[in-house]
Amino acid sequence: MMDHPAKAHSEMHAAPRRFVFVLVENFTLLSFAAAIECLRIANRLSERQLYEWIVAGDTEDTIKCSAGARFKVDISLDELNRDDTVLVCGGTDIQQVTTKRLLSWVRREARRGIKIGGLCTASYVLAKAGLLDGKRATIHWENHDSFAEEFDEVDLTKSVFTVDGNRMTTAGGTSSIDLMLKLIADDHGEKLANAVADQLIYSSIRTDQDTQRLSVPTRIGVRHPKLSLVIQMMEANIEEPISPSILAKEAGMSTRQLERLFRRYLSRSPKRYYMELRLQKARNLLMQTDMTVINVALACGFSSPSHFSKCYRAHYDTTPYRERGAHASRLSV
């Protein structure tokens, strides 16, 4: 006979908690679907309507996810019930699809005291509306650099999700599951949350202390503690690059040993690897922000635009100015 975890936690049949999922054009389907599945399974296991949900959007028609499928919205951006929980669902090109109407609506609902969260890149929507000022937040790692440049008043973390007062943010992907499991546990107990995780075949529930990216050894496919340490130092010092000699000293080796280590495991010099990290960040900033090319260059440790342009062309076979222009034209199609 199936054990019904929620029943043991509370005999009181309170009204269902309603979630309002606000879809933004090109939203990430996985983040949205993962969140709803947690609620559906919680209802099924408890044999009660613990949760209900509706889909909203800045339209009365349909909204397309980044995978191309379209979803019919239940309501447009109307006034909500005061005890609703809003989860804005973001995805690709979040800066371009964040409308003034959406920002005004989010601010208005926030003033009414409604709990509001952002899934995946929708942390940008909340920050743009001023809802994350002075609060802990997270966003998908690919958008981390551009977010940090634009919203320095937000305490940006690399956690899989954050909850700070009545504001919630996730890093995208399966991190929606972690947030929803926490909310279910808070509402109806750990036993039900764990049972939902089991149904999802989700064997490693993460907390807001877990970071979203794989460890350096896993990412680069090499388990060498000194190499990992040097790469971590590089990633933490993009704007003001550290010289190979200092990197080697901090890792307890000679510069020559450092060179050999990088060539053996990564088939490139430390200087080349560091340059690629800086150019990768520069490309993210060019694609995701309105920063000038000069400011992007400075943010990535280049002292002059000409040197930045030369290095960028050598690596990406285009100039920073053309990259910015090509991205803008794609968005306008």
C-alpha positions, 0 to 999 in steps of 0.5 A: 500500500502506498504511503501518502507523505503529505497526509501525515504532515498535515490533516488540515485541508488548506486551499491549494497554493497557486503558482502563476508561470509567466512565460517570456518569448524563447523561454527554456522548456526544461525549467518550466516543465520541471517546475510544473512536474514537481507540483503535479507529482506532489498532488498525485502522491498526496491524493490532494490538490495541494497545488494548482497552476496557470500560465500567463504571458504578455499576450492573449495568444501563444508564446514560443519556447526556445525549442520552437513549441508554442504554448497557449496562455491562460491569462494575460498580465492581469492582477493576481490573488495576493497569495499567488506565487509568480514564477517568470520563465526566461530563456534565450535573448532575455534582454531583448524579450523583456518588455516594458509592460512585463517590467511594469506588471512585475513591479506592481505585483511586487508592491502588493507583496506577492512572492516572485521568482525567476527561472533560468535567465528570468532573474534578469527580468526581476533585476531589471525591475529593481526587485533584486536590489540588495538581495542574493540571486543567481542566474544561468552561468552563461549569463553570469558575466553580463548580469554582474556588469549590469546589476552591481547592486545585486548579490549575485551567487553561483548557486543552483537556486536562491531564496531571499525573502519573497524573491526566488531565482534559479540557474536554469535547467534542472535547478527548477526541481531543486527550488520546487522541492524546497518549496514543497518541503517548506509547505508539506514536509521533507517526506513529501519532497523526497517522495517527489524526487524519487518519482522524478528519479532525482537522486541528488537533491541540491540546496542553495549552497550547491554551485551550478557548474561542474568542478574544474577537473570534471569540466576539463576532463583532467584530475590534477590539483595544481592544474585545477587551482591555476584554472580557478585563479584564471577564472577569478581574475579576468579583468586583471590577468595574473602573470604566469610566474605568479600563477606558478608561484601560487600553485607551488611550482616553477613557471617551466613546470606550469608550461609543461603541465598545460601543454601535457593536459590541455595542449596549449600554453597557460597564456593561450588558455588564459586568453581563450577564457578572456575572449569567451567572456568578451563574446558573452558580454558582446552578445548579451549586453549593450556595453561598448566594445571599449568597456568590454575590452577593459572588463576582459583585461585588454588595455587597448581596443586595438589589441582586443580586436586583434586577439578577437579576430585571431580566435573567432575570425571576426572583429568585436564590432562585427560580432556585435552588429551580426548579433543585433541583425539576428535579433531584428529578423 
